[in-house]
Amino acid sequence: MDVSALRSFVAVCRSGSFREAARERHVSQPGVSRHVQRLETELGVVLLVRHRKRVVPTAAGSRLFAYAVDSIAAHDRIIGSLARDDAAVEGELRIAASTAPGEYLLPGLLSQFTEIYPQVRPRVVVTDSASATEQVGDGHSDLGFVGMRAGGPSLEWTIVAEDELVLAVPGRHPFAGRASVDVAELKGLPFIEREPGSGTWSGLRRALERAGVKEPGYTPVMVVNSTHATLAAVNNGFGFSIVSSLATYEHEFDQVYPARLTGLDTARSLYMIRRTSLDSSVAQAFGDWVLARLAKGRETIEQRFS
């Protein structure tokens, strides 16, 4: 079970309110709700119910609460011990990332890493995959996390997660709530495109080429340069788009519905990139830590479709 989710669950139990728990945790209220939903899905039980204007734990929730308090305390003790043992890992960590890993994968990794090494100061630049790769190659960033493989032989590429590109459907369209939409059904639909250099958009183009589909026949209505801007536009009814499956699970918009695209293979990998000669000890430590996580089992991106 994820420690962040347990912290949110404990905060709700103690305060009796998702809003108060969000304020205490310094996260959004939807973020706290998603943490609790994730635990309920993982455990297969209802953990919280509303009673007399207050959120209270169920019988199962009360049992989990006791476990969570002990687990968080044990986690904090070992993190403190590791931090003391590895106090030499400190300084600035420069990372360039494309929007999907930068907004939805990296925050969790950096949160865990800086718990172990509190003297590390991450500086993350979120851009498109092509620009992120260029920044690592020319030394402006130490590491990169991208959704498209490109670049010269001086870079090392490691798969850190598996992803899927999905259709983002506006809530007021008849397609909303469908589990899948065929690529042929995109013809004539208003579409929000991404900027040139986007790994998401390059992945869509490659999927279309593999399927022998020249053009899906949609109508471009807007071009944006981030996943969040894409989802905001879909949420406001401007049109459809293609986004990472990471975003469909983590976003806060209530009028965006994900659907798989049938007729296309939209699976892709997310990569960590670093130069073959890396002179930053902090970046070396973070890269090695990420690789150690992979050795225990490759990061799997959770898919949520109705």
C-alpha distance (Angstrom), angle and dihedral (degrees) to the residues before:
residue distance angle dihedral
M1 . . .
D2 3.79 . .
V3 3.82 113.2 .
S4 3.82 92.6 -142.9
A5 3.80 89.9 55.5
L6 3.80 90.6 49.0
R7 3.81 90.8 50.4
S8 3.82 90.7 52.7
F9 3.81 91.6 47.2
V10 3.82 91.9 50.7
A11 3.81 91.0 47.6
V12 3.83 91.2 53.3
C13 3.80 91.9 47.8
R14 3.80 92.2 50.5
S15 3.81 97.3 44.1
G16 3.80 98.8 33.1
S17 3.80 89.6 -136.6
F18 3.80 137.1 87.4
R19 3.81 89.1 -149.8
E20 3.81 93.8 53.6
A21 3.80 90.9 44.3
A22 3.81 90.1 52.7
R23 3.80 90.8 50.2
E24 3.80 91.3 49.2
R25 3.80 92.9 46.9
H26 3.84 94.7 43.2
V27 3.80 91.4 -128.3
S28 3.79 133.2 111.7
Q29 3.80 120.2 -82.4
P30 3.85 90.8 -119.9
G31 3.81 87.1 53.1
V32 3.81 91.1 56.6
S33 3.81 90.2 46.8
R34 3.81 90.9 51.7
H35 3.81 90.6 50.5
V36 3.82 91.3 54.7
Q37 3.81 92.3 43.6
R38 3.80 89.4 51.2
L39 3.81 90.9 54.0
E40 3.81 92.3 46.6
T41 3.80 90.9 50.2
E42 3.80 92.6 47.1
L43 3.82 93.5 48.0
G44 3.81 97.8 35.4
V45 3.81 94.4 -132.0
V46 3.81 139.1 100.5
L47 3.80 108.9 -107.1
L48 3.81 104.6 179.0
V49 3.81 136.2 33.4
R50 3.80 133.5 178.6
H51 3.80 114.6 -110.3
R52 3.82 123.7 175.5
K53 3.81 94.5 -20.5
R54 3.81 91.4 -48.1
V55 3.79 131.3 97.9
V56 3.81 111.2 -125.3
P57 3.82 133.0 178.1
T58 3.77 121.6 -104.6
A59 3.80 119.7 -130.3
A60 3.80 88.6 -87.6
G61 3.80 89.5 45.4
S62 3.81 91.8 53.9
R63 3.80 90.5 53.4
L64 3.79 91.0 48.8
F65 3.81 91.2 47.4
A66 3.81 91.9 60.4
Y67 3.81 90.8 47.1
A68 3.82 92.1 46.2
V69 3.80 94.3 52.0
D70 3.81 91.1 51.9
S71 3.81 93.1 43.6
I72 3.81 94.0 50.0
A73 3.81 91.0 49.0
A74 3.83 91.3 49.9
H75 3.81 90.4 46.3
D76 3.81 92.2 51.5
R77 3.81 91.7 48.3
I78 3.81 93.9 53.4
I79 3.81 92.0 43.2
G80 3.80 89.7 53.2
S81 3.78 90.8 48.6
L82 3.80 93.1 49.4
A83 3.78 91.3 47.0
R84 3.81 90.4 55.1
D85 3.80 91.5 47.1
D86 3.82 92.8 49.2
A87 3.78 101.3 35.9
A88 3.82 89.8 132.1
V89 3.83 90.7 74.1
E90 3.77 100.8 89.6
G91 3.77 141.9 126.6
E92 3.78 139.1 65.7
L93 3.80 120.8 -25.2
R94 3.82 110.6 -159.5
I95 3.80 115.1 -158.7
A96 3.80 132.1 173.1
A97 3.80 116.3 -162.0
S98 3.76 140.3 173.6
T99 3.79 115.1 -119.1
A100 3.82 101.6 -96.5
P101 3.83 97.7 52.1
G102 3.80 91.3 30.3
E103 3.78 94.6 55.6
Y104 3.81 102.5 30.1
L105 3.83 110.6 22.2
L106 3.80 108.3 30.7
P107 3.83 98.8 53.5
G108 3.79 91.6 64.2
L109 3.81 93.7 44.8
L110 3.80 93.4 48.2
S111 3.79 92.3 45.7
Q112 3.80 91.1 56.0
F113 3.81 93.7 42.5
T114 3.80 95.1 50.1
E115 3.80 90.2 48.8
I116 3.80 86.4 62.1
Y117 3.83 94.2 38.2
P118 3.81 107.2 29.7
Q119 3.83 93.2 174.2
V120 3.81 91.6 65.7
R121 3.82 114.7 103.9
P122 3.84 111.4 -159.2
R123 3.79 118.4 -152.7
V124 3.79 110.4 -170.0
V125 3.79 125.0 -171.3
V126 3.82 112.3 -164.1
T127 3.79 114.2 -155.6
D128 3.81 136.8 126.8
S129 3.81 123.9 -54.8
A130 3.80 95.3 -104.2
S131 3.81 93.4 51.4
A132 3.81 92.8 44.0
T133 3.80 90.6 52.7
E134 3.79 90.6 48.5
Q135 3.81 92.1 50.9
V136 3.80 91.6 53.6
G137 3.79 91.9 45.3
D138 3.80 94.3 52.2
G139 3.82 94.0 43.8
H140 3.80 99.4 -111.1
S141 3.82 88.5 118.0
D142 3.80 128.7 32.0
L143 3.81 98.1 -147.1
G144 3.78 137.3 14.8
F145 3.80 135.1 -155.4
V146 3.79 113.3 -161.8
G147 3.78 144.3 158.4
M148 3.81 97.9 -137.0
R149 3.79 130.6 58.2
A150 3.79 116.0 -132.8
G151 3.79 139.1 122.4
G152 3.77 140.4 80.5
P153 3.82 135.3 -50.4
S154 3.83 93.2 -94.0
L155 3.81 90.8 76.4
E156 3.81 128.6 81.7
W157 3.81 115.8 -143.3
T158 3.80 123.0 -157.3
I159 3.79 125.9 177.5
V160 3.81 108.0 -126.3
A161 3.82 101.3 170.6
E162 3.77 143.7 6.0
D163 3.78 117.0 -125.3
E164 3.79 140.2 177.4
L165 3.79 130.1 -145.3
V166 3.79 112.0 -130.5
L167 3.78 137.9 -177.4
A168 3.81 115.5 -100.5
V169 3.81 107.5 -146.5
P170 3.84 123.8 -163.2
G171 3.79 112.1 -119.0
R172 3.79 96.1 -123.0
H173 3.82 94.4 56.3
P174 3.84 121.6 95.9
F175 3.83 88.7 -120.6
A176 3.83 90.3 65.9
G177 3.78 110.3 114.6
R178 3.80 95.2 21.1
A179 3.80 114.7 129.4
S180 3.81 92.8 -142.6
V181 3.79 142.5 12.5
D182 3.79 124.3 -160.9
V183 3.79 116.3 -122.9
A184 3.82 89.4 -122.8
E185 3.81 88.9 63.0
L186 3.80 90.9 64.9
K187 3.79 91.1 77.0
G188 3.79 110.8 121.1
L189 3.81 95.6 2.6
P190 3.83 118.1 134.7
F191 3.81 107.9 -109.7
I192 3.78 135.9 -162.3
E193 3.80 108.8 -145.4
R194 3.80 130.9 -159.8
E195 3.79 127.0 -124.2
P196 3.84 121.9 -90.2
G197 3.81 108.7 -85.2
S198 3.81 94.2 38.8
G199 3.80 112.0 138.9
T200 3.80 89.9 -149.4
W201 3.78 92.8 55.2
S202 3.81 93.4 42.3
G203 3.81 88.0 51.6
L204 3.79 90.3 53.8
R205 3.81 91.3 49.7
R206 3.80 91.3 51.1
A207 3.80 91.3 48.4
L208 3.80 90.5 51.9
E209 3.82 91.0 49.2
R210 3.82 92.4 49.8
A211 3.80 90.0 50.9
G212 3.81 92.3 47.6
V213 3.81 91.8 -118.3
K214 3.80 110.1 141.4
E215 3.79 98.9 -171.3
P216 3.82 128.4 -4.8
G217 3.81 89.5 -145.1
Y218 3.79 98.8 -124.2
T219 3.82 121.6 147.6
P220 3.85 115.7 -114.5
V221 3.82 110.4 -134.7
M222 3.83 103.0 163.5
V223 3.79 143.3 10.0
V224 3.84 119.9 -147.1
N225 3.80 134.0 175.1
S226 3.79 105.6 -139.4
T227 3.79 141.7 46.8
H228 3.80 91.6 -122.1
A229 3.81 91.6 53.6
T230 3.80 89.3 48.2
L231 3.80 92.6 53.1
A232 3.80 91.7 45.4
A233 3.79 90.5 53.7
V234 3.82 92.3 48.2
N235 3.81 90.1 46.0
N236 3.81 89.7 55.1
G237 3.79 92.3 51.2
F238 3.81 100.0 -108.1
G239 3.78 91.9 132.3
F240 3.80 147.5 -79.0
S241 3.79 129.3 -52.0
I242 3.80 145.5 173.8
V243 3.81 117.8 -106.6
S244 3.78 140.9 166.6
S245 3.80 116.2 -87.2
L246 3.82 87.0 -124.8
A247 3.79 89.1 67.2
T248 3.79 95.0 50.0
Y249 3.80 90.0 59.8
E250 3.80 100.0 42.1
H251 3.83 105.2 36.7
E252 3.81 123.5 108.6
F253 3.83 98.8 -142.7
D254 3.81 117.5 114.4
Q255 3.81 98.2 -162.0
V256 3.82 99.0 58.5
Y257 3.81 118.9 94.8
P258 3.83 122.8 -172.5
A259 3.80 122.4 -139.0
R260 3.77 131.2 176.8
L261 3.80 116.5 -117.3
T262 3.79 111.2 -125.0
G263 3.76 117.7 -155.0
L264 3.83 91.7 40.5
D265 3.79 134.8 77.6
T266 3.81 100.8 -136.3
A267 3.81 98.9 168.4
R268 3.80 113.7 127.3
S269 3.78 141.4 166.5
L270 3.79 128.8 -116.9
Y271 3.80 115.2 -140.2
M272 3.77 140.2 -153.1
I273 3.78 110.8 -147.9
R274 3.78 129.7 -166.5
R275 3.78 136.7 163.2
T276 3.79 116.9 -96.1
S277 3.82 88.6 -123.3
L278 3.80 106.5 47.7
D279 3.81 116.9 -178.5
S280 3.81 98.4 -177.3
S281 3.82 113.3 93.5
V282 3.81 90.4 -164.3
A283 3.80 92.0 53.6
Q284 3.81 89.7 45.4
A285 3.80 90.1 52.9
F286 3.79 93.3 48.1
G287 3.80 93.4 45.9
D288 3.79 91.5 49.1
W289 3.81 90.5 47.5
V290 3.80 90.8 53.1
L291 3.82 90.2 49.0
A292 3.81 90.0 50.0
R293 3.80 88.7 55.5
L294 3.80 89.0 52.7
A295 3.77 91.0 52.0
K296 3.80 88.0 61.3
G297 3.77 91.9 51.0
R298 3.79 133.2 -44.7
E299 3.78 114.8 -90.6
T300 3.82 109.0 -98.7
I301 3.77 118.4 -154.7
E302 3.79 110.3 -134.3
Q303 3.82 112.4 -121.8
R304 3.79 118.6 -150.5
F305 3.81 118.7 -171.1
S306 3.77 128.6 151.1
